[in-house]
C-alpha cells in the first residue's frame, strides 16, 4: 500500500497485527481488572482462613504471611505491566491518528490532482503583539494586538510545521517594550 511518501507493506501490516495478538493488548484495563479480582479473591480467602482458625501454628502463620507477600508482589507486577501496556497503547493510538491524518491529506491531494488542479498548502497563523510601558512590571501592560491570517506555503514547509508551533518571537527594532510572536494555529489543503 502506497500513500504519498508512506509505504506500508503487507508484511508490516501482519507484523503490527501479530504484535497485538502476541502482547494480548486487546484491552489492558480488562486484563488488569481480572488480575485484581483474582488477587483480591485470594487475599480474601487467606484472610477468612486465618481469622477462622482458632489456633494456628507459627509455621502455618509464617507460610500464610509468605503467600500474602507473594500475592502482593504479583499484584504490583501486574499493575506495572498494565501501566506499560496502557502507555504502549496510547503511543499506538497517537501513531494511528497521525497516519489517519496523513492518509486524509493524501486523499485530498489525490482528489485535487484528479480535478486537474495543483493543491494549495495553507497555514493559518496567529500574530500577537504586546506593548508594555515597563518591562520589569507586567502590571503595566498597555496594549495587546492579536489577529490570524492564512498564508499559502510550499508542501515541504507545510509538512514541517505542526499546529501549535511557534514560528517567530521577539521584539521589533527600535520599539522598546514591544514583544510579538507568530504561531501556527491551523493547516489545510485546498
TIDO-848294 format. One line per 5 residues: number of its first residue (from 1); their letters; for each residue x, y, z of C-alpha. Coordinates in Angstrom, 1 decimal, decimal comma. Example, Ala and Ser with C-alpha at 12.3 -4.5 7.8 and 13.67 -1.06 7.14 Angstrom:
# residues 2
1) as) 12,3 -4,5 7,8 ~ 13,7 -1,1 7,1
//
This chain:
# residues 190
1) xxxxx) 0,0 0,0 0,0 ~ 1,4 3,4 -1,0 ~ 0,1 6,7 0,3 ~ 2,3 9,6 -0,8 ~ 5,6 9,1 1,0
6) xxxxx) 4,0 6,5 3,3 ~ 4,6 2,8 2,3 ~ 3,1 0,0 4,4 ~ 3,8 -3,5 3,1 ~ 1,5 -6,5 3,8
11) xxxxx) 4,3 -7,9 5,9 ~ 4,3 -4,8 8,1 ~ 0,6 -5,0 8,5 ~ 0,9 -8,6 9,6 ~ 3,7 -7,7 12,0
16) xxxxx) 1,5 -5,0 13,6 ~ -1,4 -7,4 13,9 ~ 0,9 -10,1 15,4 ~ 2,1 -7,6 18,0 ~ -1,5 -7,0 19,1
21) xxxxx) -2,1 -10,7 19,3 ~ 1,2 -11,7 20,9 ~ 1,1 -9,0 23,5 ~ -2,6 -9,6 24,0 ~ -3,2 -5,9 24,2
26) xxxxx) -6,8 -6,0 23,2 ~ -7,8 -4,2 26,3 ~ -5,2 -4,0 29,1 ~ -7,7 -2,4 31,5 ~ -9,9 -5,6 31,4
31) xxxxx) -6,8 -7,8 31,9 ~ -5,8 -5,7 34,9 ~ -9,3 -5,9 36,4 ~ -9,2 -9,7 36,0 ~ -5,8 -9,9 37,8
36) xxxxx) -7,0 -7,6 40,5 ~ -10,1 -9,7 41,1 ~ -8,1 -12,9 41,3 ~ -5,6 -11,3 43,8 ~ -8,4 -9,8 45,9
41) xxxxx) -10,2 -13,1 46,0 ~ -7,0 -14,9 47,1 ~ -6,3 -12,3 49,7 ~ -9,9 -12,5 51,0 ~ -9,8 -16,3 51,2
46) xxxxx) -6,5 -16,2 53,1 ~ -7,9 -13,6 55,5 ~ -11,0 -15,7 56,1 ~ -8,9 -18,8 56,6 ~ -6,6 -17,0 59,1
51) xxxxx) -9,5 -15,5 61,0 ~ -11,5 -18,7 61,1 ~ -8,6 -20,7 62,7 ~ -8,8 -20,5 66,4 ~ -5,3 -21,9 67,0
56) xxxxx) -2,8 -21,5 64,2 ~ 0,8 -22,8 64,4 ~ 3,7 -20,4 64,0 ~ 4,8 -22,4 60,9 ~ 1,3 -22,0 59,3
61) xxxxx) 1,2 -18,3 60,2 ~ 4,6 -17,8 58,6 ~ 3,6 -19,8 55,4 ~ 0,4 -17,7 55,1 ~ 2,4 -14,4 55,5
66) xxxxx) 4,8 -15,5 52,8 ~ 1,8 -16,3 50,5 ~ 0,4 -12,9 51,2 ~ 3,7 -11,3 50,3 ~ 3,9 -13,3 47,1
71) xxxxx) 0,4 -12,2 46,1 ~ 1,2 -8,6 46,9 ~ 4,3 -8,8 44,7 ~ 2,3 -10,4 41,9 ~ -0,3 -7,6 42,2
76) xxxxx) 2,5 -4,9 41,9 ~ 4,0 -6,6 38,9 ~ 0,5 -6,9 37,3 ~ 0,0 -3,2 37,8 ~ 3,4 -2,3 36,3
81) xxxxx) 2,6 -4,5 33,2 ~ -0,8 -2,8 32,9 ~ 0,8 0,7 33,0 ~ 3,3 -0,4 30,3 ~ 0,6 -1,8 28,1
86) xxxxx) -1,6 1,3 28,6 ~ 1,3 3,6 27,7 ~ 2,2 1,5 24,7 ~ -1,5 1,5 23,6 ~ -1,6 5,3 23,9
91) xxxxx) 1,5 5,6 21,7 ~ -0,1 3,3 19,1 ~ -3,3 5,4 19,2 ~ -1,2 8,6 18,6 ~ 0,6 6,9 15,7
96) xxxxx) -2,8 5,7 14,3 ~ -4,1 9,3 14,5 ~ -1,0 10,7 12,7 ~ -1,3 8,0 10,0 ~ -5,0 8,7 9,5
101) xxxxx) -4,3 12,5 9,1 ~ -1,6 11,6 6,6 ~ -4,0 9,4 4,7 ~ -6,7 12,1 4,7 ~ -4,2 14,7 3,4
106) xxxxx) -3,1 12,3 0,6 ~ -6,7 11,5 -0,4 ~ -7,4 15,2 -0,5 ~ -4,4 15,9 -2,7 ~ -5,3 13,0 -5,0
111) xxxxx) -8,8 14,4 -5,4 ~ -7,3 17,8 -6,3 ~ -4,9 16,4 -8,8 ~ -7,8 14,4 -10,4 ~ -9,7 17,6 -10,9
116) xxxxx) -6,8 19,0 -12,9 ~ -5,5 21,4 -10,3 ~ -2,4 21,6 -8,1 ~ -3,0 21,6 -4,4 ~ -2,5 24,7 -2,3
121) xxxxx) -1,0 24,2 1,1 ~ -2,3 26,8 3,5 ~ -1,1 27,6 7,1 ~ -3,3 29,7 9,4 ~ -1,0 31,8 11,5
126) xxxxx) -1,8 33,9 14,6 ~ 0,1 37,1 15,3 ~ 0,1 38,6 18,8 ~ 1,9 41,7 19,9 ~ 2,1 43,1 23,4
131) xxxxx) 3,2 46,6 24,1 ~ 4,3 47,4 27,6 ~ 5,3 50,6 29,4 ~ 7,6 48,9 32,0 ~ 9,3 45,6 31,0
136) xxxxx) 10,0 44,8 34,7 ~ 6,4 45,1 35,8 ~ 3,8 43,1 33,9 ~ 1,0 45,0 35,7 ~ 1,8 48,0 33,4
141) xxxxx) 0,5 46,2 30,3 ~ -0,7 48,8 27,8 ~ -1,9 47,1 24,7 ~ -2,4 43,6 23,1 ~ -3,0 43,2 19,4
146) xxxxx) -3,9 39,8 18,1 ~ -5,2 38,5 14,7 ~ -5,0 35,5 12,5 ~ -4,4 35,1 8,7 ~ -4,0 32,4 6,1
151) xxxxx) -0,8 32,1 4,0 ~ 0,0 29,7 1,1 ~ 3,2 27,8 1,6 ~ 5,1 25,1 -0,3 ~ 4,4 21,4 0,6
156) xxxxx) 7,7 21,0 2,4 ~ 7,2 24,0 4,7 ~ 3,6 22,8 5,3 ~ 4,7 19,3 6,4 ~ 7,5 20,7 8,6
161) xxxxx) 5,2 22,9 10,7 ~ 2,7 21,4 13,1 ~ -0,3 23,1 14,8 ~ 0,9 25,0 17,9 ~ 4,4 25,5 16,6
166) xxxxx) 5,9 29,0 17,5 ~ 7,4 30,3 14,2 ~ 8,7 33,7 15,3 ~ 9,0 35,5 18,6 ~ 10,9 38,7 19,6
171) xxxxx) 10,7 42,4 19,7 ~ 10,6 44,9 16,9 ~ 13,8 47,0 16,3 ~ 13,7 50,4 17,9 ~ 10,5 49,6 19,8
176) xxxxx) 11,4 49,1 23,4 ~ 8,7 47,2 25,3 ~ 7,1 45,6 22,2 ~ 7,1 41,9 22,0 ~ 5,4 39,7 19,4
181) xxxxx) 5,1 36,1 18,2 ~ 3,6 34,2 15,3 ~ 2,2 30,7 15,9 ~ 0,7 28,1 13,6 ~ -3,0 27,6 14,6
186) xxxxx) -4,3 25,7 11,5 ~ -3,5 23,8 8,4 ~ -5,5 22,9 5,3 ~ -5,1 21,8 1,7 ~ -7,3 23,3 -1,0
//
